[in-house]
Amino acid sequence: MKRTGLIILGIFIMLLGNAAYADVLGTQTGGWDTDMGAYTYFHNVVFQSDSQSVGQQTEYYVEYMPNSEAVPVVVNGESIWGRRNIEEAAWYMENNGMRPLVGINADYFSFKTGIPMGHTIIDGEIASKEGEGQDAVGFRADGTGLIDWLDIKTTLSDGRNSVDVMYINKWCQAGFDPIYLFTDKFGESTQTESECIFIICTPNSGRLKIGDTMTLTVDETFIYNGEITIPEGKLILAMDTSGNSEYFSFLSSLAIGQKITISNETVGNTSWNDIENGMGSVGGRLILNGTVQTEFEPGAAPRTAVGIKPDGNIIFYVLDGRQPGYSYGAQISTLAKRMSELGCVDAINLDGGGSTTIAGVFPGSDNLTITNHPSDGEARRVANFIFLKDNREPTGIPMIINLNTKENNNYLSGSTEQITAESVFDTHNYKMDTLSNVWYTVENYENSQSTVDENGLVRLNGTGSVKVTVSSDFTNAETYYDVYETPDEIRLYNESDWKEILEIYTEANEEFQLNLNAAAYVNNEVLLSDDTMFTWEIEGDIGTITKDGIFTLADTVNKSGRIKVTAGDCTKSIAVYISDYPKPVNPFADTDGHWAQTVLSIMAYRGVINGIEEDGKMVFKPDNDMTRAEFAVMLSNYLKLDVSAYKNSTAEFEDAYDIPLWAENAVKAMADNGIIKGKVHDDGTVTFNPYDKITRAEAMTILGRILEDKYDATELNFIDRDDIPLWAEEGISKLISAGIVSGYSDNTILPNVNVKRAEAVNMMYKFQ
């Protein structure tokens, strides 16, 4: 049968077919490509390396053709100071009128401050500047790119004298010599931690831009020890008072109301004057004018890079790493060769390792999706990102229809499914409110006789595959269903706990009612269905059953019969026994002939214990040690507690996070009722220790708490009497008095030995 087909149209997604070969990373074995729109193409390529020690490699890259529909931008977020992950950067863009399309992590940065180590140009202005030149990548307003050396000289002048400003929006650390310039892009304050001279200025004209001069008026001048607030729209000149004496004298000479200028120019390529967004990187140049560079530091890691091809197309690249079996990572020299293979004649290395991240807003979605697998296990919070900003406007022409499909597309004949358009996106990937003028068509394969009506209600019948097409004036979407008239098998479950029912043993009770659920399977996959699609029958004088599986017991004794449920040519039949006392049936494959077989069968029937499925059989493992969590569940079952009522219990243990979900409510019930109190440690903390094996002393102490007080304490005359903990004496004594335990034939009680699962059940059984 056909499996579920593509449900989103308008996206070009292609699995790589015949294996291609890449000299650097190995043989291509898989991947996909997506047209993101705006002349932007997203690629995933999976390689198998020729080196067994490397294994699989997984890369993601975007090839972008410069155009006005989407342009590269550098995104820092609300401030230079601090860090943010790629999702937070996308939220910042959206909140500031920018629409993200694709993004990658960018510059190296300080983990302490989040400040990038390189120059940063945002919206044509210098957002941050280092004291020295470095390799950098820049983008013009038309989307075209530049990779070259960037050295920015910033000069502060009072009209007579001038000094250099080494840093813009960097951390002014105690004892450093140079002058720093802060803008409100840096953050709310200067973050200074030493005595500094501060000059607060108001910009009058010009921009903080390469090739431009800004004039300012001095508003305030003072010395202060610590950080100061950066007023909105103001610039602050600052330096440590212990710094360069020439610079300090210059700043000290500035007076309130004085006019000063700040100019910025490049030392070299004047093309940087036209760059709207850009950033430097201490990672170095990978390719320089077509020549692959060498002399890189060794070591394989995840990698991030940007490259430019001869035709001007730009490659935004990431390679995952440090994840054996998925992606090993690469040396920087290998990264340089791979960028050359992709056609780049200039390329720059960006921050890699745990920072490596790529994400996009894919066609048919308005959410940013992180596509790679960051080696930290989640997207790292870093300094900044390079994004493609989507400038396209809504068209109102639908292109992509997302349907309400399920992961499981297998159905039992007789099912119905309502098709609806969960979302619709136009040709520029804007979400539309509605989809008008829609019609539905169906194609049946094999022996399917399915139909769809004008409202999208699909009636699935017969056996075969079904393709349903949802069409509008501009686009359409398809979804597939697999329909089966006869399943491979049918299983019955109890609706209250969704446990499979293999047979029913019960005492006569005219009020007894059981809501059965049927599930059909093909190739061990469940078919979507409901109980009314099965035929339910009763054999014998055992009761009645409705068309949707509600079984009501007959008021009879010592009767037997069967419940039969049928779909197509497949029938499931389970035995039903009604007696004046439950018939002890052994449900466990590993307890035949065991000394506790009968007890285990009865306690299983009464719902006190459950088995474990192994190789298609139920086993109990009677001679394994019982854990404290298992004991809590068994005891709550015996007491017939509704453990769900304790879901919101305030009972807390220091290791609550270690308690498995299947035992959590039972443990809370035991704690709330004072039956199991946990283990108190020297520091006063209390733990439950769910996976610890429960000792005989612990089990008998706990059981003693639920025993009636009518049993008097008895003397403990066992030869290992001294091994009994003081806290366990009362509980053990009560159980001996009640005849529940009696010790071993050698007159030992073995209080500190772990309780076997069968022994624990046998103690409980003797409470009758």
C-alpha positions in Angstrom: 0.0 0.0 0.0 1.0 3.6 -0.5 2.1 5.4 2.6 1.1 9.0 3.6 2.1 11.4 0.8 3.2 15.0 1.0 0.6 17.2 2.6 2.2 20.6 2.0 2.5 21.7 -1.6 4.5 24.5 -3.0 7.7 23.5 -1.1 10.5 22.0 -3.2 11.8 19.1 -1.0 14.0 16.5 -2.6 15.7 13.6 -1.1 19.1 13.1 -2.7 18.9 10.2 -5.0 22.0 8.6 -6.6 24.9 9.1 -4.3 27.2 12.0 -5.3 30.8 12.2 -4.1 32.5 15.0 -2.2 36.2 14.7 -1.8 36.3 16.4 1.6 33.5 15.0 3.7 32.9 11.6 2.0 30.2 10.0 0.0 26.8 11.7 0.0 24.2 9.3 1.3 21.1 11.5 1.9 19.7 14.9 2.6 17.1 17.3 1.3 16.6 20.7 -0.3 14.0 23.3 0.2 13.2 26.5 -1.7 12.7 29.1 1.0 11.5 31.7 -1.5 13.2 35.1 -2.0 15.9 33.3 -4.1 17.1 31.4 -1.0 17.6 27.7 -1.0 18.1 25.5 2.1 20.2 22.4 1.8 20.9 19.4 4.1 23.6 16.9 3.0 24.5 13.7 4.9 27.9 12.1 4.1 29.6 8.9 5.0 33.2 9.5 5.6 35.9 7.3 4.1 37.5 7.3 7.6 35.9 4.7 10.0 36.9 6.9 13.0 34.8 9.8 11.5 31.7 8.0 10.2 28.7 10.1 9.3 28.8 13.9 8.7 25.8 16.1 8.5 25.8 19.7 7.1 23.3 22.4 6.5 23.8 25.4 4.3 21.8 28.1 2.6 22.6 29.5 -0.8 21.3 33.0 -1.2 21.2 35.1 -4.4 21.4 38.7 -3.4 18.0 40.4 -4.0 15.7 43.0 -2.4 13.1 40.4 -1.3 15.5 39.2 1.5 18.7 40.9 2.7 21.3 39.8 5.2 21.3 41.6 8.6 23.3 41.2 11.8 21.1 40.8 14.8 22.4 41.4 18.3 19.1 41.7 20.2 18.2 44.4 22.7 21.8 45.1 23.6 25.5 44.4 22.8 25.9 43.3 26.5 24.4 39.9 27.2 23.6 36.8 25.2 20.6 35.3 23.5 19.8 32.2 21.5 18.6 32.1 17.9 14.9 31.9 18.9 15.3 35.0 21.1 17.0 36.8 18.3 14.1 36.0 15.9 11.6 37.3 18.5 13.6 40.5 18.7 13.4 40.9 15.0 9.7 40.3 14.9 9.1 42.7 17.8 11.1 45.4 15.8 9.3 45.1 12.5 11.7 42.6 10.9 10.6 39.2 9.5 13.2 36.4 9.9 13.8 33.9 7.1 17.0 32.1 7.8 19.7 32.6 10.5 23.0 31.3 11.7 25.1 32.0 14.7 27.9 34.5 14.0 30.8 36.0 16.0 33.0 34.7 18.7 32.2 36.2 22.1 32.9 36.5 25.8 31.0 34.0 27.8 31.1 36.4 30.8 29.7 39.5 29.0 28.2 38.2 25.7 30.1 41.0 23.9 31.3 39.9 20.4 35.0 39.8 19.9 34.8 41.5 16.5 33.5 44.6 14.8 29.8 44.8 14.4 27.9 47.0 11.8 24.1 47.2 12.1 21.9 49.3 9.9 24.9 51.2 8.6 26.3 52.2 12.0 29.1 50.8 14.0 27.5 48.8 16.8 30.8 47.6 18.3 34.4 48.0 17.4 37.6 46.2 18.3 41.0 47.9 18.7 42.6 46.0 15.8 41.7 45.0 12.3 40.3 41.5 11.5 38.7 39.5 8.8 35.1 40.4 8.3 32.0 39.9 6.3 29.7 42.7 5.3 26.4 43.1 3.4 25.2 46.0 1.4 21.6 47.3 1.2 21.0 45.3 -2.0 22.1 42.1 -0.3 25.5 41.7 -2.0 28.3 40.7 0.2 32.0 41.5 0.9 34.6 39.5 2.7 37.8 41.4 3.4 40.1 42.8 6.1 38.4 45.4 8.2 40.4 47.9 10.3 38.4 50.9 11.7 40.2 54.0 12.8 38.1 56.1 15.2 39.3 59.6 15.9 38.0 62.0 18.6 38.8 65.6 18.0 38.2 68.9 19.9 39.2 71.0 16.8 42.8 71.4 18.0 43.9 68.0 19.2 42.8 64.5 18.5 43.1 61.1 20.1 42.1 57.5 19.1 39.1 55.8 20.4 40.1 52.2 20.5 36.8 50.5 21.4 33.2 51.1 20.7 30.6 49.3 22.9 33.2 47.0 24.5 33.7 46.2 28.2 35.8 48.9 29.8 37.8 46.8 32.2 39.7 48.1 35.2 43.3 49.2 34.5 43.0 49.3 30.7 44.6 52.3 29.0 42.4 53.2 26.0 39.3 55.4 25.5 35.9 53.6 25.1 32.8 54.9 23.4 29.4 53.7 24.6 26.0 54.2 22.9 22.6 53.1 24.1 23.0 50.0 21.9 25.5 48.7 24.5 22.9 48.2 27.2 21.3 50.1 30.1 24.6 50.9 31.7 28.3 51.1 31.0 29.0 48.0 33.2 32.2 49.6 34.4 33.7 48.4 37.7 36.5 50.9 38.4 37.1 54.6 38.7 36.6 56.2 35.3 36.2 59.6 33.7 32.9 59.9 31.9 32.0 62.4 29.2 28.2 62.3 28.3 27.5 63.9 24.9 24.5 64.7 22.7 24.9 63.9 18.9 24.2 66.8 16.7 24.9 65.6 13.2 26.4 62.7 11.3 26.3 59.0 12.1 28.6 56.6 13.9 29.3 55.1 10.4 32.4 54.2 8.5 33.3 57.1 6.3 31.3 59.6 8.3 31.9 62.2 11.0 29.6 62.8 13.9 29.5 66.1 15.8 28.6 66.1 19.5 28.0 68.6 22.3 29.5 67.8 25.8 26.6 67.6 28.3 28.4 66.3 31.4 31.9 65.5 32.5 32.8 63.7 35.8 34.7 61.0 37.5 32.9 58.1 39.1 33.8 54.7 40.5 31.4 52.1 39.0 28.8 51.8 36.3 26.6 54.6 35.1 23.3 54.6 33.2 23.5 55.2 29.4 20.8 57.8 28.6 18.8 57.0 25.5 20.2 58.7 22.4 23.4 59.8 24.2 27.0 58.9 23.7 29.5 58.3 26.5 33.3 58.6 26.3 35.0 56.8 29.2 38.3 55.5 30.3 39.9 54.2 33.5 41.5 57.1 35.4 44.7 55.0 35.7 44.9 54.6 31.9 46.9 56.4 29.3 47.8 59.9 30.7 47.6 61.6 27.2 44.1 60.3 26.7 43.1 61.2 30.3 44.3 64.7 29.9 42.4 65.1 26.6 39.1 63.9 28.2 39.7 66.0 31.3 40.1 69.1 29.1 36.6 68.8 27.6 34.1 71.3 29.0 30.3 71.3 29.2 28.8 72.8 26.0 32.0 72.2 24.0 31.7 70.8 20.4 33.7 67.7 19.5 33.8 65.3 16.6 34.1 61.6 16.1 35.1 60.3 12.7 35.4 56.7 11.5 37.3 55.5 8.5 38.7 52.2 7.2 42.4 51.6 6.9 42.3 50.1 3.4 39.2 49.0 1.4 36.8 51.9 1.2 34.0 49.5 0.1 33.3 49.1 3.8 31.7 52.6 3.6 28.7 51.1 1.8 28.2 48.2 4.2 24.8 48.2 6.0 25.4 45.1 8.1 28.6 43.3 8.9 30.8 41.7 11.5 34.4 40.7 12.1 35.6 37.3 13.3 38.7 36.2 15.1 38.1 32.8 13.4 40.1 33.9 10.4 39.9 33.6 6.6 39.1 30.3 5.1 39.5 31.3 1.4 41.2 34.4 0.1 40.6 35.4 -3.5 40.1 31.8 -4.5 43.0 30.4 -2.5 42.2 27.9 0.3 44.1 29.0 3.4 46.2 26.7 5.6 47.9 26.9 9.0 44.8 26.5 11.1 44.6 25.2 14.6 44.0 21.4 14.7 40.9 19.8 16.2 37.5 18.6 14.9 34.4 20.4 16.0 31.0 21.7 14.8 31.6 24.6 12.4 29.9 27.8 11.1 31.1 29.8 8.1 30.1 32.3 5.4 31.4 32.3 1.9 30.8 34.2 -1.4 30.8 32.6 -4.9 32.1 34.2 -8.1 28.5 35.0 -9.2 27.9 36.9 -5.9 25.8 34.2 -4.3 26.4 33.8 -0.6 26.7 30.5 1.3 25.7 30.4 5.0 27.1 27.1 6.3 27.0 24.9 9.4 28.4 21.4 10.0 27.3 19.6 13.1 29.8 17.7 15.3 30.7 15.9 18.5 27.8 13.5 18.0 29.1 10.1 16.8 26.8 8.3 14.5 25.2 11.6 13.4 28.0 14.0 12.7 31.6 14.0 13.8 32.6 17.6 12.9 35.7 18.8 11.0 39.0 20.5 11.2 39.0 24.1 10.1 41.2 23.1 7.2 38.5 20.7 6.1 35.9 23.4 6.5 37.9 25.7 4.2 38.1 22.9 1.5 34.4 22.2 1.8 33.5 25.9 1.3 35.7 25.8 -1.8 33.9 22.7 -3.0 30.6 24.7 -2.7 32.1 27.2 -5.1 33.2 30.0 -2.7 36.2 32.2 -3.7 36.1 34.1 -0.4 35.1 32.6 3.0 35.4 33.4 6.7 35.3 31.2 9.7 32.7 32.0 12.4 32.1 30.8 15.9 31.7 27.0 16.0 31.5 24.3 18.6 28.4 24.4 20.8 27.5 27.7 19.2 26.9 26.3 15.8 23.2 26.8 15.0 21.0 27.2 11.9 17.3 27.9 11.8 14.7 29.0 9.3 11.0 29.9 8.9 10.1 27.2 6.3 7.3 27.5 3.7 4.0 26.5 5.3 5.0 27.7 8.8 5.3 30.9 10.6 7.6 29.5 13.4 11.3 29.5 13.4 12.7 25.9 13.3 16.2 25.0 14.5 17.3 22.5 11.8 20.6 21.3 13.0 21.5 19.5 16.2 23.6 21.8 18.4 26.2 19.8 20.3 25.1 21.3 23.6 21.8 19.6 23.2 20.0 22.9 22.8 20.6 26.3 21.0 23.4 28.1 22.9 22.9 31.7 23.9 25.6 33.7 22.0 26.4 37.3 21.0 24.9 37.7 17.6 23.5 36.2 14.4 23.4 36.7 10.7 19.8 36.5 9.5 18.2 36.9 6.1 15.5 39.5 6.7 12.4 38.7 4.7 11.1 42.0 3.0 8.3 40.4 1.0 4.8 41.6 1.4 1.6 39.5 1.6 0.2 38.5 -1.8 -3.1 36.9 -0.7 -2.6 34.1 -3.2 -2.7 30.7 -1.4 0.2 28.4 -2.1 0.5 26.0 0.8 -2.3 24.2 2.6 -1.5 22.4 5.8 -4.1 19.7 6.5 -5.1 18.1 9.8 -3.4 14.8 9.2 -2.3 12.4 11.9 1.0 10.6 12.3 -0.9 7.3 12.1 -2.7 7.1 8.7 -3.9 3.4 9.2 -7.7 3.0 9.5 -10.1 0.2 10.1 -12.8 0.0 7.4 -15.9 2.0 8.4 -13.9 4.9 9.9 -14.6 8.5 9.0 -12.2 11.4 9.0 -13.0 15.1 8.7 -10.4 16.9 6.5 -9.8 20.6 7.4 -7.2 23.1 6.4 -5.3 23.8 9.7 -3.5 26.7 8.0 -3.0 28.3 4.6 0.1 30.3 3.5 0.4 32.6 0.5 3.1 32.7 -2.1 5.3 34.9 0.2 4.7 32.6 3.2 2.2 34.8 5.0 -0.5 33.0 6.9 -3.9 33.6 5.5 -7.2 33.7 7.5 -9.3 31.5 5.2 -9.3 29.5 2.1 -12.3 30.1 -0.2 -13.8 28.0 -3.0 -12.5 24.6 -1.9 -13.5 21.2 -3.3 -12.5 17.7 -2.5 -11.7 14.6 -4.7 -10.8 11.1 -3.8 -8.8 8.4 -5.6 -9.1 4.8 -4.5 -6.4 2.1 -4.9 -6.6 -1.7 -4.6 -10.0 -2.5 -3.1 -10.8 0.7 -1.4 -14.3 2.1 -1.8 -13.8 5.3 0.1 -15.7 8.6 -0.5 -15.4 12.2 0.4 -18.4 14.7 0.5 -18.5 18.4 -0.3 -17.6 19.3 3.3 -14.5 17.2 3.5 -15.9 14.2 5.4 -14.0 11.1 4.3 -15.7 7.7 4.7 -13.0 5.0 4.6 -14.2 1.6 3.4 -12.7 -1.6 2.0 -9.1 -2.4 1.8 -6.5 -0.3 0.1 -5.0 3.2 -0.1 -6.9 6.4 -0.5 -5.7 9.7 -1.8 -7.8 12.7 -1.0 -7.0 16.0 -2.7 -8.1 19.4 -1.3 -8.2 22.0 -4.1 -8.7 25.7 -4.4 -8.4 28.1 -7.3 -4.6 28.5 -6.9 -3.2 25.4 -5.2 -4.1 22.0 -3.7 -2.9 19.6 -1.1 -3.0 15.8 -0.8 -3.2 13.3 2.0 -3.2 9.5 2.0 -5.0 7.0 4.1 -4.5 3.2 4.3 -7.7 1.3 5.0 -8.1 -2.3 6.1 -11.3 -4.3 6.3 -9.7 -7.3 8.0 -6.9 -6.7 10.6 -4.2 -9.1 11.5 -5.4 -9.3 15.1 -7.8 -7.7 17.6 -6.9 -6.9 21.2 -9.3 -6.0 24.1 -8.5 -3.5 26.7 -10.2 -2.3 29.9 -11.2 1.4 29.4 -10.4 2.4 33.0 -6.6 1.5 32.8 -6.1 0.5 29.2 -4.6 -2.8 30.2 -5.1 -5.7 27.8 -7.7 -8.3 28.9 -6.8 -11.9 28.0 -9.6 -13.5 30.1 -12.1 -12.5 32.8 -12.5 -14.3 36.2 -15.1 -12.8 38.5 -17.6 -13.6 41.2 -21.3 -13.3 40.4 -22.3 -9.7 40.9 -25.4 -8.2 39.1 -23.9 -4.8 39.4 -20.6 -5.7 37.7 -20.1 -3.9 34.4 -17.0 -3.6 32.3 -16.4 -1.1 29.5 -14.3 -3.0 26.9 -12.3 -1.3 24.1 -11.3 -3.1 21.0 -8.2 -2.2 19.0 -7.3 -3.7 15.5 -3.7 -4.2 14.4 -1.9 -4.7 11.1 1.8 -5.4 11.1 1.6 -4.6 14.9 0.4 -1.0 14.1 -2.9 0.0 15.5 -5.7 1.0 13.1 -7.7 4.1 14.0 -11.2 3.0 14.8 -14.0 3.2 17.4 -15.8 0.4 19.3 -19.0 0.6 17.2 -17.0 -0.5 14.1 -16.6 -4.0 15.6 -19.3 -6.7 16.0 -19.7 -7.8 19.7 -21.1 -11.1 20.7 -21.7 -13.2 23.9 -21.4 -17.0 24.0 -22.9 -18.7 27.1 -25.1 -17.5 30.0 -22.6 -14.9 31.2 -24.3 -11.6 30.6 -25.0 -9.1 27.8 -22.8 -6.7 25.7 -23.7 -3.6 23.8 -22.7 -2.6 20.3 -19.9 -0.5 21.7 -18.5 -3.1 24.1 -20.1 -2.5 27.5 -20.3 -5.9 29.2 -22.8 -6.5 32.0 -22.4 -9.6 34.1 -25.2 -12.1 34.5 -26.4 -12.8 38.0 -25.3 -16.5 37.8 -22.8 -18.7 39.6 -20.3 -21.2 38.1 -21.0 -20.3 34.5 -18.5 -19.9 31.7 -18.7 -18.4 28.3 -16.9 -16.1 25.9 -16.9 -12.6 24.6 -16.2 -12.4 20.8 -15.4 -9.3 18.9 -15.1 -9.3 15.1 -13.8 -7.0 12.3 -13.9 -8.3 8.8 -12.7 -12.0 8.9 -10.7 -11.5 12.2 -12.3 -12.5 15.5 -10.9 -12.1 19.0 -12.4 -14.4 21.7 -11.7 -14.2 25.5 -13.0 -16.6 28.1 -15.3 -15.4 30.9 -15.6 -17.4 34.2 -18.2 -16.7 36.9 -17.8 -18.6 40.2 -18.6 -18.2 43.8 -14.9 -17.7 44.4 -12.3 -16.5 41.9 -10.6 -19.3 40.2 -6.8 -19.0 40.8 -5.4 -18.9 37.2 -1.7 -18.5 36.7 -1.2 -15.5 34.4 2.6 -15.7 34.5 4.8 -17.8 32.2 7.6 -18.0 34.7 5.7 -19.2 37.9 4.5 -22.7 37.0 5.6 -25.0 39.8 6.9 -22.1 41.9 6.0 -22.3 45.6 4.0 -19.1 45.4 2.2 -19.9 42.1 -1.3 -20.0 43.6 -0.8 -16.9 45.7 0.6 -15.0 42.8 -2.3 -16.0 40.6 -4.9 -14.9 43.1 -3.2 -11.7 43.9 -2.8 -11.0 40.2 -6.5 -11.6 39.7 -7.4 -9.3 42.5 -5.3 -6.5 40.8 -2.8 -6.3 43.6 0.2 -7.3 41.3 0.9 -7.0 37.6 3.3 -8.8 35.4 6.0 -7.7 32.9 5.7 -8.5 29.2 8.8 -10.2 27.8 8.9 -11.9 24.4 5.1 -11.7 24.1 4.6 -13.4 27.5 3.6 -12.1 30.9 6.2 -12.9 33.6 6.5 -11.9 37.3 10.2 -12.7 38.1 9.2 -14.0 41.6 12.7 -14.5 42.8 14.0 -11.0 41.9 14.4 -8.5 44.8 11.4 -6.1 45.1 12.1 -2.4 45.0 10.6 0.2 47.3 8.7 1.7 44.4 7.2 -1.7 43.4 6.2 -2.3 47.1 4.4 1.1 47.3 2.4 0.3 44.1 1.5 -3.2 45.4 0.4 -1.9 48.7 -1.7 0.8 47.2 -3.3 -1.8 45.0 -4.0 -4.0 48.0 -5.6 -1.1 49.9 -7.6 -0.2 46.8 -6.6 3.4 47.0 -7.5 5.7 44.1 -3.9 6.9 43.7 -4.9 9.5 41.1 -6.5 11.4 44.0 -3.0 12.0 45.4 -1.7 13.5 42.1 -1.4 16.9 43.7 -0.3 15.7 47.1 2.2 17.9 48.9 4.1 14.9 50.2 7.7 15.5 49.2 10.9 13.6 49.2 14.3 15.0 48.4 14.7 12.6 45.5 11.1 13.0 44.2 12.6 13.4 40.7 13.9 9.9 40.8 10.5 8.3 41.5 9.2 6.7 38.2 5.9 8.0 36.8 4.2 4.7 37.2 4.9 4.7 40.9 4.6 8.5 41.7 1.0 8.7 42.8 1.2 5.4 44.8 4.3 6.7 46.7 2.4 10.0 47.4 -0.6 7.9 48.7 1.6 5.9 51.0 3.3 9.0 52.3 0.1 10.9 52.9 -1.4 8.0 54.8 1.7 7.6 56.9 2.4 4.1 55.7 5.8 4.7 54.1 7.8 7.5 55.7 11.0 7.5 53.7 14.6 7.5 55.0 15.8 10.3 57.2 19.4 11.3 56.8 21.8 13.0 59.2 21.2 16.4 57.6 17.5 16.1 58.2 16.6 15.4 54.5 14.1 12.6 53.7 14.4 10.4 50.6 12.3 7.7 49.2 15.0 5.8 47.3 12.5 4.2 44.8 15.0 1.8 43.2 16.5 0.6 46.4 15.7 -3.1 47.2 13.3 -3.2 50.2 14.6 -5.3 53.1 12.5 -7.7 55.2 12.7 -5.3 58.2 11.4 -2.4 56.1 8.6 -4.4 54.5 7.4 -5.8 57.8 7.5 -2.4 59.4 5.4 -0.9 56.6 2.9 -3.8 56.7 2.7 -3.4 60.5 1.3 0.1 60.1 -1.8 -1.2 58.2 -2.4 -4.2 60.6 -5.2 -3.8 63.1 -4.1 -2.9 66.6 -5.8 -6.0 68.1 -2.5 -8.0 67.8 -0.3 -7.8 70.8 3.4 -7.5 70.6 5.3 -10.8 71.0 8.8 -11.6 72.1 11.4 -11.8 69.4 13.5 -15.0 70.1 15.3 -15.4 66.8 18.9 -16.3 66.9 19.6 -13.1 64.8 17.5 -11.0 67.2 20.4 -8.5 67.5 20.2 -7.8 63.7 16.7 -6.4 64.0 16.8 -2.5 63.9 15.0 -0.9 66.8 12.6 0.9 64.5 11.5 -2.4 63.0 10.8 -4.4 66.3 7.2 -3.3 66.7 6.2 -4.0 63.1 7.9 -7.4 63.1 6.4 -8.3 66.4 2.9 -7.5 65.2 3.2 -9.5 62.0 4.5 -12.5 64.0 1.6 -12.2 66.4 -0.9 -12.1 63.5 0.7 -15.2 62.0 1.8 -13.4 58.8 5.5 -14.1 59.3 7.2 -16.8 61.4 10.8 -16.8 60.5 12.8 -19.5 58.8 13.4 -23.1 59.8 16.8 -22.3 61.3 15.1 -19.8 63.7 16.3 -16.7 61.8 14.2 -13.8 60.7 16.9 -12.3 58.4 15.7 -8.7 58.8 18.3 -7.0 56.6 18.0 -9.4 53.7 16.2 -8.1 50.6 12.6 -9.3 50.1 12.0 -11.4 47.0 9.0 -10.3 44.9 7.1 -13.6 45.7 7.9 -13.2 49.4 6.5 -9.7 49.5 3.3 -10.8 47.7 2.9 -13.8 50.1 3.1 -11.4 53.2 0.4 -9.3 51.7 -1.8 -12.3 50.8 -1.7 -13.5 54.5 -3.5 -10.3 55.5 -6.8 -11.9 54.5 
